[in-house]
Amino acid sequence: MAYESKKIDRDQVVNYLNHAFARAIQPLGYKNTKGTDLYAYQVDFAYMIDDIQRSPTYIVSKIITECNRLIDTITYNHKRQ
């Protein structure tokens, strides 16, 4: 039996990350003007999603991990009170 590398379904991963990010930023409200935490998070997240969709396969898992860390950081730093 030949070894098959696991292929990442990028569309499914991006869909999951988008939903997780949307849940994480809910406590921040809707004011995403330049200079706010929400704006900075959205910019970082957008670049990560773009990287997931366009980067070579060998680096995608690292970017997914970074994206999950960003979501965890947002969730931890901005918990609902």
MILOBA-363334 format. One line per 3 residues: number of its first residue (from 1); for each residue z, y, x of N, C-alpha, C, O, CB. Coordinates in steps of 0.05 Angstrom, whole numbers, plus 5000, padded with zeros to 4 digits. Glycine has a CB too. Example, Ala and Ser with C-alpha at 12.3 -4.5 7.8 and 13.67 -1.06 7.14 Angstrom:
BEGIN
1	5156:4886:5264:5156:4910:5246:5156:4934:5264:5169:4934:5285:5181:4911:5226  5142:4955:5257:5143:4979:5273:5157:5001:5258:5161:5023:5268:5114:4988:5282
END
This chain:
BEGIN
1	5000:4977:5017:5000:5000:5000:5000:5025:5018:5017:5028:5035:5025:5000:4981  4981:5042:5014:4979:5066:5030:4999:5087:5022:5007:5089:4998:4950:5078:5028  5007:5103:5041:5027:5124:5036:5012:5147:5022:4991:5157:5032:5040:5134:5062
4	5023:5156:5000:5011:5179:4986:5032:5202:4986:5055:5198:4978:5003:5172:4957  5023:5225:4996:5042:5247:4996:5045:5257:4967:5027:5256:4951:5032:5270:5014  5069:5267:4962:5074:5278:4935:5060:5305:4933:5064:5323:4949:5104:5281:4931
7	5044:5307:4912:5031:5332:4907:5048:5349:4888:5059:5338:4869:5002:5327:4895  5049:5374:4894:5065:5392:4878:5046:5404:4857:5025:5415:4863:5078:5414:4895  5054:5402:4831:5039:5415:4810:5048:5444:4809:5068:5451:4797:5045:5400:4782
10	5032:5460:4822:5039:5489:4825:5042:5503:4799:5060:5519:4796:5019:5503:4843  5025:5497:4780:5026:5510:4754:5053:5504:4740:5065:5522:4728:5003:5502:4736  5061:5479:4741:5086:5471:4728:5110:5484:4742:5129:5492:4729:5088:5441:4728
13	5109:5485:4769:5131:5497:4784:5133:5527:4778:5155:5537:4774:5127:5493:4814  5110:5541:4777:5110:5569:4771:5120:5574:4743:5135:5593:4739:5081:5581:4775  5113:5558:4724:5122:5561:4697:5153:5558:4696:5167:5574:4683:5109:5540:4679
16	5163:5538:4709:5192:5533:4710:5206:5557:4723:5226:5567:4713:5199:5507:4725  5196:5566:4746:5209:5588:4760:5208:5614:4744:5227:5629:4744:5195:5592:4787  5186:5619:4730:5185:5643:4713:5206:5642:4691:5219:5663:4686:5157:5645:4700
19	5210:5619:4679:5231:5617:4658:5259:5620:4670:5276:5634:4658:5228:5590:4644  5264:5608:4693:5290:5610:4706:5295:5639:4714:5317:5649:4711:5291:5592:4730  5275:5653:4725:5278:5680:4733:5284:5698:4709:5301:5716:4710:5252:5690:4748
22	5269:5694:4687:5274:5710:4663:5302:5707:4653:5315:5726:4644:5254:5702:4641  5313:5683:4653:5341:5678:4645:5360:5692:4664:5381:5703:4656:5348:5648:4644  5354:5692:4690:5372:5703:4710:5374:5733:4708:5395:5745:4714:5363:5695:4738
25	5352:5746:4701:5352:5776:4701:5360:5788:4674:5362:5812:4672:5325:5786:4708  5365:5771:4654:5373:5782:4628:5397:5801:4630:5397:5821:4617:5380:5759:4609  5418:5794:4645:5441:5812:4646:5435:5840:4659:5450:5859:4656:5463:5799:4662
28	5412:5842:4672:5405:5867:4685:5392:5887:4666:5388:5911:4673:5387:5862:4708  5385:5879:4642:5373:5897:4623:5343:5900:4628:5330:5883:4640:5387:5923:4623  5333:5923:4619:5304:5927:4620:5296:5951:4637:5272:5958:4639:5293:5931:4593
31	5315:5964:4649:5309:5988:4666:5300:5979:4693:5317:5975:4711:5334:6007:4667  5274:5976:4697:5264:5967:4722:5249:5989:4737:5227:5984:4747:5246:5943:4718  5261:6012:4738:5249:6034:4753:5253:6029:4783:5271:6015:4792:5260:6061:4744
34	5236:6042:4799:5237:6039:4828:5265:6046:4838:5276:6067:4830:5216:6057:4841  5276:6030:4855:5303:6035:4866:5325:6019:4853:5347:6018:4864:5309:6064:4864  5320:6005:4831:5340:5989:4818:5339:5961:4829:5319:5952:4840:5336:5989:4788
37	5362:5946:4825:5363:5918:4833:5341:5902:4819:5328:5885:4831:5390:5906:4828  5338:5908:4793:5319:5893:4777:5291:5896:4788:5276:5877:4791:5320:5902:4748  5284:5920:4795:5257:5926:4807:5253:5910:4833:5233:5897:4837:5254:5956:4811
40	5273:5911:4850:5271:5897:4876:5268:5867:4872:5252:5854:4885:5296:5903:4893  5284:5856:4853:5282:5827:4847:5255:5820:4837:5243:5800:4845:5304:5819:4827  5244:5836:4819:5218:5830:4807:5196:5831:4828:5178:5815:4827:5212:5850:4784
43	5198:5851:4846:5177:5853:4867:5179:5828:4885:5158:5816:4891:5181:5879:4883  5203:5821:4894:5206:5798:4912:5196:5773:4898:5182:5756:4910:5236:5794:4919  5203:5769:4872:5195:5746:4857:5165:5744:4854:5153:5723:4857:5209:5746:4830
46	5153:5767:4848:5124:5768:4845:5109:5759:4870:5090:5744:4869:5114:5796:4836  5119:5769:4893:5106:5761:4918:5110:5731:4924:5092:5718:4934:5118:5777:4942  5134:5720:4917:5139:5692:4921:5121:5675:4904:5109:5655:4913:5168:5685:4915
49	5118:5683:4878:5100:5668:4860:5071:5668:4870:5057:5648:4870:5101:5679:4831  5063:5692:4880:5036:5694:4891:5033:5675:4915:5012:5662:4919:5030:5723:4899  5053:5675:4932:5052:5657:4955:5051:5628:4947:5036:5612:4960:5077:5661:4973
52	5066:5620:4927:5065:5592:4917:5037:5585:4908:5027:5563:4914:5085:5588:4894  5024:5603:4894:4997:5598:4883:4975:5598:4904:4955:5585:4901:4991:5617:4862  4979:5614:4926:4957:5617:4945:4961:5605:4972:4942:5601:4987:4952:5646:4948
55	4986:5598:4979:4992:5587:5006:4982:5559:5009:4978:5544:4990:5022:5589:5011  4980:5551:5034:4973:5523:5040:4995:5504:5030:5018:5512:5029:4968:5519:5070  4988:5480:5024:5007:5461:5013:5031:5456:5030:5053:5453:5020:4992:5435:5008
58	5028:5456:5056:5050:5449:5074:5073:5469:5073:5095:5463:5081:5040:5446:5102  5068:5493:5064:5089:5514:5063:5100:5519:5035:5120:5534:5033:5078:5539:5075  5088:5508:5015:5096:5514:4987:5125:5506:4982:5139:5521:4968:5077:5500:4968
61	5133:5483:4991:5161:5474:4986:5181:5494:4997:5203:5498:4985:5166:5446:4997  5176:5506:5020:5194:5526:5032:5195:5550:5014:5217:5561:5010:5185:5533:5060  5173:5559:5004:5172:5583:4986:5187:5577:4960:5201:5595:4949:5143:5591:4981
64	5184:5553:4949:5198:5545:4925:5228:5546:4929:5243:5556:4912:5189:5517:4915  5237:5537:4952:5265:5538:4959:5275:5567:4961:5297:5573:4950:5270:5523:4986  5259:5584:4973:5267:5612:4975:5268:5625:4947:5286:5641:4942:5247:5627:4992
67	5250:5618:4930:5249:5628:4903:5274:5619:4888:5286:5635:4873:5223:5619:4889  5281:5594:4890:5306:5584:4877:5330:5598:4888:5349:5603:4873:5308:5553:4881  5331:5604:4914:5354:5618:4925:5356:5646:4914:5378:5656:4908:5351:5620:4956
70	5333:5659:4910:5333:5686:4898:5344:5685:4870:5361:5701:4862:5305:5698:4897  5336:5665:4854:5346:5662:4827:5376:5656:4827:5391:5667:4811:5331:5639:4812  5385:5639:4845:5414:5634:4848:5429:5659:4856:5451:5664:4845:5418:5612:4869
73	5418:5675:4874:5431:5699:4882:5434:5719:4859:5455:5731:4855:5416:5713:4905  5413:5722:4844:5413:5739:4820:5434:5730:4800:5450:5746:4790:5386:5741:4806  5434:5704:4795:5453:5692:4776:5482:5696:4785:5499:5704:4769:5447:5662:4772
76	5487:5692:4811:5514:5695:4821:5523:5724:4822:5546:5730:4815:5515:5683:4849  5506:5742:4830:5513:5770:4833:5515:5785:4806:5528:5806:4805:5494:5784:4851  5501:5775:4786:5499:5790:4761:5506:5772:4737:5491:5771:4717:5472:5802:4757
79	5528:5759:4739:5537:5742:4717:5544:5758:4693:5554:5781:4695:5561:5724:4725  5539:5747:4669:5546:5761:4645:5576:5763:4643:5590:5744:4650:5535:5747:4620  5586:5786:4634:5615:5789:4633:5625:5788:4604:5649:5791:4599:5624:5815:4645
END
